[in-house]
């Protein structure tokens, strides 16, 4: 599961950066500003953090004859961080729609 989160978080970080660029173009054409690009920048940083934690989880090999409690904890942190970032992305998307259509 961590491998999928690693790939998806890197992709979604790129999507956030693309939307920031599109919002900048929209803001320049409409001569308005919005908080959404700042929120997306923070969200993309969260995706980068999750990506780095997922990479650490993938590279971690527990020593033989030891419990993998640390691995399980890191996997839960990666899962929770990814879910938080996805929920924030959905909320920011709703905010963008509201800000553009009002």
Protein Blocks (a to p, Z undefined) as FASTA:
>chain_A
ZZmmmmmmmmmmmmmmmmmmmmmmmmmmnopacfklmmmmmmmmmmmmmmmmmmmmmmpc
cdehiafklmmmmmmmmmmmmmmmmmmmmmmmmmmmmmmmZZ
